[in-house]
Structures are given as structure tokens and as C-alpha cells.
Amino acid sequence: MEKKIGPAEQEDKMLHYLTEVEGLAEDILTDKRQLVDLDKKRQKTREAIRAVRKDTSNKNWVCLGNTFIKFPGDQTKKLLNQDFDELDKEITEVRQRLKPKVNKLRDLEDKDAAKGFQLNPLSREEMKAIDSLL
């Protein structure tokens, strides 16, 4: 025999469901915004790396926080490459966190899992291997 749910319990369940969906959707939007911001930083870092490569002087001005410091060209390249790699790692981590959240949201909304969403981009090594084959 099934137990009947009263109107107050139905309201509580609905409120809990909506709160969970809204909270998860907010997390997803926050992660997407973070991806956009990190990608902008990565693009600026890529531009800086190219500018340093073209620069023939031995020293470059680098802004660290609110201070400009003159660094040797090799150290500047090394710092920029480290920043670029770190941004790549952060972007990958955010993307990996985002996938389960989207799947959970789709489950809560009683929708099928997103097709092709579990795909991962090719790494640099994989791209080099493909280029060498072609």
C-alpha cells in the first residue's frame, strides 16, 4: 500500500528539487565563465610568448602584480611558458569538473545524456603523431 504525500510534503520536495537544479545550473554557469576567463588569459599569454620570441633584446619588462621588473629574455620565455602550461592544466581541470555537473543536471531534468559531450580534445603529442602520419 502506497503512502499518500500531503501538499506540504509535495511543496518541500518541489522546493528541494528546484533548489538542487538551480544550484547545479549556477555551478555550471560559473565554470563556463571561468573557462572563458582562463581562455582569455591563455590567449594573452600566447601573444606575449610570440612577442618575446620576436624581440631581439636580451631583457624584457615583465609585470608581476603591480610592479614592472626587467628580466633576461630566457627567463621571460620560461615564465611565460610555465604560465601557459598552468593555464592549460586549469582549463582541463575545469572542463573535467564541468562534464559530470552537466550530466547530473540533465539527469535531474530527465533528459538523455548529451551526445559527444564525453569526447576529449587531442593532446599536443597526439596532434604531432597525426601530423607526422599525414
N, CA, C and O atoms as a GROMACS GRO file, in nm:
protein
  536
    1MET      N    1   0.083  -0.118   0.000
    1MET     CA    2   0.000   0.000   0.000
    1MET      C    3   0.088   0.124   0.000
    1MET      O    4   0.178   0.139   0.083
    2GLU      N    5   0.061   0.213  -0.095
    2GLU     CA    6   0.142   0.334  -0.107
    2GLU      C    7   0.096   0.440  -0.008
    2GLU      O    8  -0.023   0.454   0.021
    3LYS      N    9   0.193   0.512   0.041
    3LYS     CA   10   0.163   0.620   0.133
    3LYS      C   11   0.138   0.747   0.053
    3LYS      O   12   0.217   0.781  -0.035
    4LYS      N   13   0.030   0.816   0.083
    4LYS     CA   14  -0.001   0.939   0.012
    4LYS      C   15   0.084   1.053   0.067
    4LYS      O   16   0.109   1.064   0.187
    5ILE      N   17   0.126   1.138  -0.026
    5ILE     CA   18   0.206   1.253   0.012
    5ILE      C   19   0.115   1.374   0.021
    5ILE      O   20   0.037   1.401  -0.070
    6GLY      N   21   0.125   1.444   0.131
    6GLY     CA   22   0.043   1.562   0.151
    6GLY      C   23   0.094   1.681   0.072
    6GLY      O   24   0.206   1.678   0.020
    7PRO      N   25   0.014   1.786   0.062
    7PRO     CA   26   0.054   1.905  -0.014
    7PRO      C   27   0.180   1.971   0.042
    7PRO      O   28   0.262   2.020  -0.035
    8ALA      N   29   0.197   1.972   0.171
    8ALA     CA   30   0.317   2.033   0.231
    8ALA      C   31   0.442   1.955   0.195
    8ALA      O   32   0.546   2.014   0.166
    9GLU      N   33   0.432   1.822   0.195
    9GLU     CA   34   0.546   1.738   0.158
    9GLU      C   35   0.578   1.753   0.010
    9GLU      O   36   0.695   1.752  -0.030
   10GLN      N   37   0.474   1.766  -0.074
   10GLN     CA   38   0.496   1.787  -0.216
   10GLN      C   39   0.568   1.919  -0.240
   10GLN      O   40   0.659   1.927  -0.323
   11GLU      N   41   0.527   2.022  -0.167
   11GLU     CA   42   0.592   2.153  -0.181
   11GLU      C   43   0.738   2.146  -0.139
   11GLU      O   44   0.824   2.205  -0.203
   12ASP      N   45   0.766   2.073  -0.030
   12ASP     CA   46   0.903   2.057   0.017
   12ASP      C   47   0.988   1.984  -0.085
   12ASP      O   48   1.102   2.022  -0.112
   13LYS      N   49   0.932   1.876  -0.143
   13LYS     CA   50   1.005   1.802  -0.246
   13LYS      C   51   1.033   1.889  -0.368
   13LYS      O   52   1.143   1.888  -0.423
   14MET      N   53   0.931   1.964  -0.410
   14MET     CA   54   0.946   2.051  -0.526
   14MET      C   55   1.049   2.160  -0.498
   14MET      O   56   1.132   2.191  -0.583
   15LEU      N   57   1.043   2.219  -0.380
   15LEU     CA   58   1.138   2.323  -0.343
   15LEU      C   59   1.280   2.267  -0.339
   15LEU      O   60   1.374   2.332  -0.386
   16HIS      N   61   1.297   2.146  -0.283
   16HIS     CA   62   1.428   2.083  -0.279
   16HIS      C   63   1.478   2.056  -0.420
   16HIS      O   64   1.595   2.080  -0.450
   17TYR      N   65   1.391   2.005  -0.507
   17TYR     CA   66   1.428   1.976  -0.646
   17TYR      C   67   1.471   2.104  -0.718
   17TYR      O   68   1.576   2.106  -0.782
   18LEU      N   69   1.392   2.208  -0.708
   18LEU     CA   70   1.425   2.334  -0.776
   18LEU      C   71   1.553   2.396  -0.721
   18LEU      O   72   1.632   2.453  -0.797
   19THR      N   73   1.573   2.385  -0.592
   19THR     CA   74   1.696   2.438  -0.531
   19THR      C   75   1.817   2.362  -0.583
   19THR      O   76   1.920   2.422  -0.613
   20GLU      N   77   1.804   2.230  -0.592
   20GLU     CA   78   1.915   2.150  -0.643
   20GLU      C   79   1.945   2.181  -0.789
   20GLU      O   80   2.062   2.195  -0.827
   21VAL      N   81   1.841   2.193  -0.870
   21VAL     CA   82   1.860   2.224  -1.013
   21VAL      C   83   1.921   2.363  -1.030
   21VAL      O   84   2.015   2.379  -1.108
   22GLU      N   85   1.870   2.461  -0.959
   22GLU     CA   86   1.923   2.597  -0.971
   22GLU      C   87   2.067   2.607  -0.922
   22GLU      O   88   2.149   2.676  -0.982
   23GLY      N   89   2.098   2.538  -0.812
   23GLY     CA   90   2.234   2.540  -0.761
   23GLY      C   91   2.332   2.477  -0.859
   23GLY      O   92   2.441   2.530  -0.882
   24LEU      N   93   2.292   2.365  -0.917
   24LEU     CA   94   2.377   2.298  -1.015
   24LEU      C   95   2.393   2.381  -1.142
   24LEU      O   96   2.502   2.390  -1.197
   25ALA      N   97   2.284   2.443  -1.187
   25ALA     CA   98   2.292   2.529  -1.305
   25ALA      C   99   2.383   2.649  -1.278
   25ALA      O  100   2.458   2.691  -1.367
   26GLU      N  101   2.378   2.703  -1.159
   26GLU     CA  102   2.465   2.815  -1.122
   26GLU      C  103   2.612   2.772  -1.123
   26GLU      O  104   2.698   2.846  -1.170
   27ASP      N  105   2.639   2.652  -1.070
   27ASP     CA  106   2.777   2.599  -1.074
   27ASP      C  107   2.826   2.583  -1.217
   27ASP      O  108   2.940   2.616  -1.248
   28ILE      N  109   2.739   2.533  -1.304
   28ILE     CA  110   2.776   2.514  -1.445
   28ILE      C  111   2.808   2.648  -1.510
   28ILE      O  112   2.907   2.661  -1.581
   29LEU      N  113   2.722   2.747  -1.486
   29LEU     CA  114   2.746   2.879  -1.545
   29LEU      C  115   2.875   2.942  -1.492
   29LEU      O  116   2.948   3.008  -1.566
   30THR      N  117   2.902   2.921  -1.364
   30THR     CA  118   3.026   2.972  -1.305
   30THR      C  119   3.148   2.906  -1.370
   30THR      O  120   3.245   2.974  -1.402
   31ASP      N  121   3.142   2.776  -1.388
   31ASP     CA  122   3.253   2.705  -1.452
   31ASP      C  123   3.272   2.750  -1.596
   31ASP      O  124   3.385   2.766  -1.642
   32LYS      N  125   3.163   2.771  -1.668
   32LYS     CA  126   3.174   2.817  -1.807
   32LYS      C  127   3.236   2.955  -1.813
   32LYS      O  128   3.318   2.984  -1.900
   33ARG      N  129   3.196   3.040  -1.721
   33ARG     CA  130   3.254   3.176  -1.716
   33ARG      C  131   3.403   3.168  -1.684
   33ARG      O  132   3.483   3.243  -1.740
   34GLN      N  133   3.439   3.079  -1.593
   34GLN     CA  134   3.579   3.060  -1.558
   34GLN      C  135   3.658   3.009  -1.678
   34GLN      O  136   3.772   3.051  -1.699
   35LEU      N  137   3.599   2.921  -1.758
   35LEU     CA  138   3.665   2.873  -1.879
   35LEU      C  139   3.692   2.987  -1.976
   35LEU      O  140   3.800   2.995  -2.035
   36VAL      N  141   3.595   3.076  -1.992
   36VAL     CA  142   3.613   3.190  -2.082
   36VAL      C  143   3.725   3.280  -2.032
   36VAL      O  144   3.810   3.323  -2.109
   37ASP      N  145   3.726   3.308  -1.902
   37ASP     CA  146   3.830   3.393  -1.844
   37ASP      C  147   3.969   3.329  -1.858
   37ASP      O  148   4.066   3.397  -1.894
   38LEU      N  149   3.978   3.200  -1.828
   38LEU     CA  150   4.106   3.131  -1.840
   38LEU      C  151   4.154   3.126  -1.985
   38LEU      O  152   4.273   3.138  -2.012
   39ASP      N  153   4.061   3.109  -2.078
   39ASP     CA  154   4.099   3.106  -2.219
   39ASP      C  155   4.149   3.242  -2.265
   39ASP      O  156   4.242   3.250  -2.345
   40LYS      N  157   4.088   3.350  -2.215
   40LYS     CA  158   4.137   3.484  -2.248
   40LYS      C  159   4.279   3.505  -2.195
   40LYS      O  160   4.365   3.560  -2.264
   41LYS      N  161   4.304   3.460  -2.072
   41LYS     CA  162   4.439   3.470  -2.015
   41LYS      C  163   4.538   3.389  -2.096
   41LYS      O  164   4.650   3.433  -2.121
   42ARG      N  165   4.496   3.268  -2.136
   42ARG     CA  166   4.585   3.183  -2.216
   42ARG      C  167   4.617   3.248  -2.350
   42ARG      O  168   4.730   3.242  -2.397
   43GLN      N  169   4.517   3.310  -2.411
   43GLN     CA  170   4.540   3.377  -2.538
   43GLN      C  171   4.636   3.495  -2.522
   43GLN      O  172   4.724   3.515  -2.606
   44LYS      N  173   4.622   3.572  -2.414
   44LYS     CA  174   4.713   3.684  -2.388
   44LYS      C  175   4.854   3.633  -2.363
   44LYS      O  176   4.952   3.694  -2.406
   45THR      N  177   4.865   3.521  -2.293
   45THR     CA  178   4.996   3.462  -2.268
   45THR      C  179   5.059   3.415  -2.399
   45THR      O  180   5.179   3.431  -2.420
   46ARG      N  181   4.978   3.357  -2.485
   46ARG     CA  182   5.028   3.313  -2.616
   46ARG      C  183   5.080   3.434  -2.696
   46ARG      O  184   5.184   3.426  -2.761
   47GLU      N  185   5.006   3.544  -2.692
   47GLU     CA  186   5.050   3.666  -2.760
   47GLU      C  187   5.182   3.716  -2.702
   47GLU      O  188   5.271   3.759  -2.776
   48ALA      N  189   5.196   3.710  -2.570
   48ALA     CA  190   5.319   3.756  -2.505
   48ALA      C  191   5.437   3.666  -2.544
   48ALA      O  192   5.548   3.715  -2.565
   49ILE      N  193   5.414   3.537  -2.553
   49ILE     CA  194   5.520   3.444  -2.593
   49ILE      C  195   5.569   3.478  -2.733
   49ILE      O  196   5.689   3.479  -2.759
   50ARG      N  197   5.476   3.504  -2.823
   50ARG     CA  198   5.515   3.540  -2.960
   50ARG      C  199   5.590   3.672  -2.965
   50ARG      O  200   5.686   3.688  -3.040
   51ALA      N  201   5.546   3.768  -2.884
   51ALA     CA  202   5.613   3.897  -2.882
   51ALA      C  203   5.755   3.884  -2.830
   51ALA      O  204   5.846   3.949  -2.881
   52VAL      N  205   5.774   3.800  -2.728
   52VAL     CA  206   5.908   3.780  -2.671
   52VAL      C  207   5.998   3.708  -2.772
   52VAL      O  208   6.117   3.737  -2.781
   53ARG      N  209   5.941   3.614  -2.847
   53ARG     CA  210   6.020   3.544  -2.948
   53ARG      C  211   6.069   3.639  -3.057
   53ARG      O  212   6.181   3.626  -3.106
   54LYS      N  213   5.985   3.735  -3.094
   54LYS     CA  214   6.022   3.830  -3.199
   54LYS      C  215   6.120   3.935  -3.148
   54LYS      O  216   6.199   3.990  -3.225
   55ASP      N  217   6.116   3.962  -3.018
   55ASP     CA  218   6.202   4.066  -2.959
   55ASP      C  219   6.347   4.018  -2.958
   55ASP      O  220   6.377   3.908  -2.912
   56THR      N  221   6.437   4.100  -3.009
   56THR     CA  222   6.578   4.062  -3.017
   56THR      C  223   6.659   4.110  -2.898
   56THR      O  224   6.776   4.072  -2.884
   57SER      N  225   6.602   4.193  -2.813
   57SER     CA  226   6.678   4.243  -2.698
   57SER      C  227   6.698   4.132  -2.595
   57SER      O  228   6.624   4.034  -2.593
   58ASN      N  229   6.798   4.150  -2.511
   58ASN     CA  230   6.830   4.049  -2.411
   58ASN      C  231   6.742   4.058  -2.287
   58ASN      O  232   6.735   3.963  -2.209
   59LYS      N  233   6.676   4.172  -2.267
   59LYS     CA  234   6.595   4.190  -2.147
   59LYS      C  235   6.454   4.234  -2.186
   59LYS      O  236   6.434   4.304  -2.285
   60ASN      N  237   6.357   4.190  -2.107
   60ASN     CA  238   6.217   4.224  -2.128
   60ASN      C  239   6.156   4.274  -1.998
   60ASN      O  240   6.190   4.228  -1.890
   61TRP      N  241   6.064   4.371  -2.012
   61TRP     CA  242   5.990   4.418  -1.896
   61TRP      C  243   5.873   4.324  -1.873
   61TRP      O  244   5.796   4.295  -1.964
   62VAL      N  245   5.861   4.278  -1.748
   62VAL     CA  246   5.754   4.186  -1.711
   62VAL      C  247   5.677   4.248  -1.594
   62VAL      O  248   5.736   4.297  -1.499
   63CYS      N  249   5.544   4.244  -1.604
   63CYS     CA  250   5.459   4.296  -1.496
   63CYS      C  251   5.424   4.182  -1.402
   63CYS      O  252   5.357   4.086  -1.442
   64LEU      N  253   5.469   4.192  -1.279
   64LEU     CA  254   5.437   4.094  -1.175
   64LEU      C  255   5.354   4.165  -1.069
   64LEU      O  256   5.408   4.239  -0.986
   65GLY      N  257   5.224   4.143  -1.071
   65GLY     CA  258   5.136   4.215  -0.979
   65GLY      C  259   5.125   4.359  -1.023
   65GLY      O  260   5.075   4.388  -1.132
   66ASN      N  261   5.172   4.451  -0.939
   66ASN     CA  262   5.169   4.593  -0.971
   66ASN      C  263   5.308   4.648  -1.000
   66ASN      O  264   5.328   4.769  -1.005
   67THR      N  265   5.404   4.559  -1.018
   67THR     CA  266   5.543   4.600  -1.035
   67THR      C  267   5.597   4.552  -1.168
   67THR      O  268   5.572   4.438  -1.209
   68PHE      N  269   5.671   4.640  -1.236
   68PHE     CA  270   5.740   4.601  -1.358
   68PHE      C  271   5.884   4.568  -1.324
   68PHE      O  272   5.952   4.645  -1.256
   69ILE      N  273   5.930   4.454  -1.374
   69ILE     CA  274   6.066   4.409  -1.348
   69ILE      C  275   6.129   4.372  -1.482
   69ILE      O  276   6.064   4.313  -1.568
   70LYS      N  277   6.256   4.407  -1.496
   70LYS     CA  278   6.327   4.373  -1.618
   70LYS      C  279   6.392   4.236  -1.601
   70LYS      O  280   6.476   4.217  -1.513
   71PHE      N  281   6.352   4.141  -1.686
   71PHE     CA  282   6.402   4.004  -1.681
   71PHE      C  283   6.484   3.974  -1.805
   71PHE      O  284   6.461   4.031  -1.911
   72PRO      N  285   6.581   3.883  -1.792
   72PRO     CA  286   6.650   3.834  -1.912
   72PRO      C  287   6.550   3.763  -2.003
   72PRO      O  288   6.452   3.706  -1.956
   73GLY      N  289   6.576   3.767  -2.133
   73GLY     CA  290   6.485   3.709  -2.230
   73GLY      C  291   6.455   3.562  -2.207
   73GLY      O  292   6.341   3.519  -2.221
   74ASP      N  293   6.558   3.484  -2.170
   74ASP     CA  294   6.538   3.340  -2.147
   74ASP      C  295   6.444   3.315  -2.030
   74ASP      O  296   6.356   3.229  -2.036
   75GLN      N  297   6.463   3.392  -1.922
   75GLN     CA  298   6.376   3.376  -1.805
   75GLN      C  299   6.233   3.418  -1.838
   75GLN      O  300   6.138   3.357  -1.790
   76THR      N  301   6.220   3.522  -1.917
   76THR     CA  302   6.086   3.568  -1.956
   76THR      C  303   6.014   3.459  -2.034
   76THR      O  304   5.897   3.431  -2.009
   77LYS      N  305   6.083   3.398  -2.130
   77LYS     CA  306   6.023   3.290  -2.208
   77LYS      C  307   5.983   3.173  -2.118
   77LYS      O  308   5.876   3.115  -2.133
   78LYS      N  309   6.072   3.141  -2.025
   78LYS     CA  310   6.045   3.030  -1.933
   78LYS      C  311   5.922   3.058  -1.847
   78LYS      O  312   5.836   2.972  -1.831
   79LEU      N  313   5.912   3.180  -1.792
   79LEU     CA  314   5.797   3.218  -1.710
   79LEU      C  315   5.667   3.213  -1.790
   79LEU      O  316   5.566   3.162  -1.743
   80LEU      N  317   5.671   3.266  -1.911
   80LEU     CA  318   5.550   3.267  -1.994
   80LEU      C  319   5.507   3.126  -2.032
   80LEU      O  320   5.388   3.096  -2.031
   81ASN      N  321   5.603   3.041  -2.064
   81ASN     CA  322   5.569   2.903  -2.098
   81ASN      C  323   5.512   2.828  -1.977
   81ASN      O  324   5.420   2.748  -1.992
   82GLN      N  325   5.566   2.856  -1.858
   82GLN     CA  326   5.511   2.794  -1.737
   82GLN      C  327   5.368   2.842  -1.713
   82GLN      O  328   5.280   2.762  -1.678
   83ASP      N  329   5.345   2.973  -1.731
   83ASP     CA  330   5.210   3.027  -1.715
   83ASP      C  331   5.114   2.963  -1.814
   83ASP      O  332   5.001   2.928  -1.779
   84PHE      N  333   5.159   2.948  -1.939
   84PHE     CA  334   5.076   2.889  -2.042
   84PHE      C  335   5.040   2.745  -2.007
   84PHE      O  336   4.924   2.706  -2.019
   85ASP      N  337   5.138   2.668  -1.964
   85ASP     CA  338   5.112   2.529  -1.926
   85ASP      C  339   5.018   2.520  -1.806
   85ASP      O  340   4.930   2.434  -1.802
   86GLU      N  341   5.036   2.609  -1.709
   86GLU     CA  342   4.949   2.611  -1.592
   86GLU      C  343   4.805   2.646  -1.631
   86GLU      O  344   4.711   2.586  -1.579
   87LEU      N  345   4.788   2.741  -1.721
   87LEU     CA  346   4.654   2.776  -1.768
   87LEU      C  347   4.590   2.659  -1.842
   87LEU      O  348   4.470   2.635  -1.828
   88ASP      N  349   4.669   2.586  -1.921
   88ASP     CA  350   4.618   2.467  -1.990
   88ASP      C  351   4.568   2.364  -1.890
   88ASP      O  352   4.462   2.305  -1.908
   89LYS      N  353   4.645   2.343  -1.783
   89LYS     CA  354   4.606   2.246  -1.680
   89LYS      C  355   4.476   2.290  -1.612
   89LYS      O  356   4.386   2.208  -1.590
   90GLU      N  357   4.465   2.418  -1.579
   90GLU     CA  358   4.345   2.469  -1.514
   90GLU      C  359   4.222   2.454  -1.603
   90GLU      O  360   4.115   2.415  -1.557
   91ILE      N  361   4.240   2.484  -1.732
   91ILE     CA  362   4.128   2.470  -1.826
   91ILE      C  363   4.084   2.325  -1.835
   91ILE      O  364   3.964   2.296  -1.836
   92THR      N  365   4.180   2.234  -1.840
   92THR     CA  366   4.147   2.091  -1.846
   92THR      C  367   4.073   2.048  -1.720
   92THR      O  368   3.976   1.972  -1.727
   93GLU      N  369   4.118   2.094  -1.604
   93GLU     CA  370   4.052   2.058  -1.478
   93GLU      C  371   3.909   2.110  -1.473
   93GLU      O  372   3.818   2.038  -1.432
   94VAL      N  373   3.889   2.235  -1.516
   94VAL     CA  374   3.754   2.291  -1.514
   94VAL      C  375   3.663   2.214  -1.610
   94VAL      O  376   3.547   2.188  -1.578
   95ARG      N  377   3.715   2.179  -1.727
   95ARG     CA  378   3.635   2.102  -1.823
   95ARG      C  379   3.598   1.966  -1.766
   95ARG      O  380   3.485   1.919  -1.786
   96GLN      N  381   3.692   1.902  -1.695
   96GLN     CA  382   3.664   1.772  -1.637
   96GLN      C  383   3.560   1.782  -1.525
   96GLN      O  384   3.478   1.693  -1.508
   97ARG      N  385   3.564   1.892  -1.449
   97ARG     CA  386   3.464   1.913  -1.343
   97ARG      C  387   3.327   1.944  -1.402
   97ARG      O  388   3.224   1.910  -1.344
   98LEU      N  389   3.326   2.007  -1.518
   98LEU     CA  390   3.202   2.052  -1.580
   98LEU      C  391   3.119   1.935  -1.635
   98LEU      O  392   2.996   1.937  -1.626
   99LYS      N  393   3.185   1.836  -1.689
   99LYS     CA  394   3.114   1.724  -1.754
   99LYS      C  395   3.018   1.651  -1.659
   99LYS      O  396   2.902   1.632  -1.695
  100PRO      N  397   3.062   1.609  -1.540
  100PRO     CA  398   2.967   1.540  -1.451
  100PRO      C  399   2.853   1.631  -1.405
  100PRO      O  400   2.741   1.584  -1.385
  101LYS      N  401   2.881   1.759  -1.389
  101LYS     CA  402   2.776   1.852  -1.348
  101LYS      C  403   2.668   1.862  -1.454
  101LYS      O  404   2.549   1.862  -1.423
  102VAL      N  405   2.709   1.872  -1.580
  102VAL     CA  406   2.612   1.881  -1.689
  102VAL      C  407   2.532   1.751  -1.698
  102VAL      O  408   2.410   1.754  -1.718
  103ASN      N  409   2.599   1.638  -1.684
  103ASN     CA  410   2.527   1.510  -1.689
  103ASN      C  411   2.428   1.498  -1.574
  103ASN      O  412   2.316   1.449  -1.592
  104LYS      N  413   2.467   1.542  -1.455
  104LYS     CA  414   2.377   1.536  -1.340
  104LYS      C  415   2.256   1.628  -1.362
  104LYS      O  416   2.143   1.591  -1.329
  105LEU      N  417   2.280   1.746  -1.417
  105LEU     CA  418   2.170   1.838  -1.445
  105LEU      C  419   2.074   1.778  -1.546
  105LEU      O  420   1.952   1.787  -1.531
  106ARG      N  421   2.129   1.716  -1.649
  106ARG     CA  422   2.043   1.652  -1.750
  106ARG      C  423   1.964   1.537  -1.687
  106ARG      O  424   1.848   1.515  -1.723
  107ASP      N  425   2.025   1.464  -1.594
  107ASP     CA  426   1.952   1.358  -1.523
  107ASP      C  427   1.838   1.417  -1.440
  107ASP      O  428   1.727   1.364  -1.439
  108LEU      N  429   1.867   1.526  -1.370
  108LEU     CA  430   1.764   1.589  -1.288
  108LEU      C  431   1.648   1.641  -1.374
  108LEU      O  432   1.533   1.639  -1.333
  109GLU      N  433   1.682   1.686  -1.494
  109GLU     CA  434   1.579   1.737  -1.585
  109GLU      C  435   1.514   1.624  -1.664
  109GLU      O  436   1.428   1.649  -1.749
  110ASP      N  437   1.555   1.501  -1.637
  110ASP     CA  438   1.503   1.381  -1.702
  110ASP      C  439   1.525   1.385  -1.853
  110ASP      O  440   1.437   1.350  -1.932
  111LYS      N  441   1.645   1.428  -1.892
  111LYS     CA  442   1.684   1.431  -2.033
  111LYS      C  443   1.793   1.328  -2.055
  111LYS      O  444   1.860   1.285  -1.960
  112ASP      N  445   1.811   1.288  -2.181
  112ASP     CA  446   1.918   1.195  -2.216
  112ASP      C  447   2.053   1.263  -2.199
  112ASP      O  448   2.062   1.386  -2.202
  113ALA      N  449   2.157   1.184  -2.180
  113ALA     CA  450   2.293   1.238  -2.170
  113ALA      C  451   2.330   1.307  -2.300
  113ALA      O  452   2.289   1.264  -2.408
  114ALA      N  453   2.407   1.413  -2.290
  114ALA     CA  454   2.449   1.487  -2.409
  114ALA      C  455   2.540   1.400  -2.494
  114ALA      O  456   2.636   1.342  -2.444
  115LYS      N  457   2.509   1.390  -2.622
  115LYS     CA  458   2.588   1.307  -2.712
  115LYS      C  459   2.715   1.380  -2.750
  115LYS      O  460   2.713   1.499  -2.783
  116GLY      N  461   2.827   1.307  -2.746
  116GLY     CA  462   2.955   1.365  -2.782
  116GLY      C  463   3.016   1.453  -2.675
  116GLY      O  464   3.122   1.511  -2.695
  117PHE      N  465   2.950   1.463  -2.562
  117PHE     CA  466   3.000   1.550  -2.455
  117PHE      C  467   3.117   1.489  -2.382
  117PHE      O  468   3.194   1.561  -2.319
  118GLN      N  469   3.131   1.358  -2.388
  118GLN     CA  470   3.240   1.291  -2.318
  118GLN      C  471   3.368   1.285  -2.400
  118GLN      O  472   3.466   1.224  -2.358
  119LEU      N  473   3.367   1.348  -2.517
  119LEU     CA  474   3.486   1.349  -2.601
  119LEU      C  475   3.592   1.440  -2.540
  119LEU      O  476   3.559   1.541  -2.477
  120ASN      N  477   3.718   1.405  -2.559
  120ASN     CA  478   3.829   1.487  -2.512
  120ASN      C  479   3.910   1.535  -2.631
  120ASN      O  480   3.923   1.463  -2.730
  121PRO      N  481   3.963   1.657  -2.624
  121PRO     CA  482   4.046   1.705  -2.736
  121PRO      C  483   4.177   1.628  -2.741
  121PRO      O  484   4.222   1.572  -2.641
  122LEU      N  485   4.236   1.626  -2.859
  122LEU     CA  486   4.365   1.559  -2.875
  122LEU      C  487   4.473   1.639  -2.805
  122LEU      O  488   4.470   1.762  -2.805
  123SER      N  489   4.568   1.569  -2.746
  123SER     CA  490   4.680   1.637  -2.680
  123SER      C  491   4.780   1.681  -2.787
  123SER      O  492   4.768   1.644  -2.904
  124ARG      N  493   4.876   1.759  -2.746
  124ARG     CA  494   4.979   1.807  -2.840
  124ARG      C  495   5.057   1.690  -2.900
  124ARG      O  496   5.090   1.690  -3.019
  125GLU      N  497   5.087   1.591  -2.816
  125GLU     CA  498   5.162   1.475  -2.864
  125GLU      C  499   5.081   1.397  -2.967
  125GLU      O  500   5.135   1.351  -3.068
  126GLU      N  501   4.952   1.382  -2.941
  126GLU     CA  502   4.865   1.312  -3.036
  126GLU      C  503   4.855   1.388  -3.168
  126GLU      O  504   4.854   1.328  -3.275
  127MET      N  505   4.846   1.519  -3.159
  127MET     CA  506   4.840   1.601  -3.281
  127MET      C  507   4.971   1.589  -3.361
  127MET      O  508   4.968   1.581  -3.484
  128LYS      N  509   5.084   1.589  -3.291
  128LYS     CA  510   5.213   1.573  -3.359
  128LYS      C  511   5.220   1.438  -3.428
  128LYS      O  512   5.271   1.427  -3.539
  129ALA      N  513   5.170   1.333  -3.361
  129ALA     CA  514   5.173   1.199  -3.420
  129ALA      C  515   5.086   1.193  -3.546
  129ALA      O  516   5.124   1.132  -3.645
  130ILE      N  517   4.970   1.257  -3.541
  130ILE     CA  518   4.883   1.260  -3.658
  130ILE      C  519   4.947   1.338  -3.771
  130ILE      O  520   4.942   1.296  -3.887
  131ASP      N  521   5.008   1.453  -3.738
  131ASP     CA  522   5.075   1.533  -3.840
  131ASP      C  523   5.188   1.456  -3.905
  131ASP      O  524   5.210   1.468  -4.026
  132SER      N  525   5.260   1.378  -3.826
  132SER     CA  526   5.372   1.301  -3.883
  132SER      C  527   5.321   1.190  -3.976
  132SER      O  528   5.390   1.154  -4.072
  133LEU      N  529   5.202   1.138  -3.949
  133LEU     CA  530   5.144   1.036  -4.037
  133LEU      C  531   5.093   1.094  -4.167
  133LEU      O  532   5.094   1.029  -4.272
  134LEU      N  533   5.047   1.218  -4.160
  134LEU     CA  534   4.992   1.282  -4.281
  134LEU      C  535   5.101   1.346  -4.354
  134LEU      O  536   5.078   1.406  -4.459
   0.00000   0.00000   0.00000
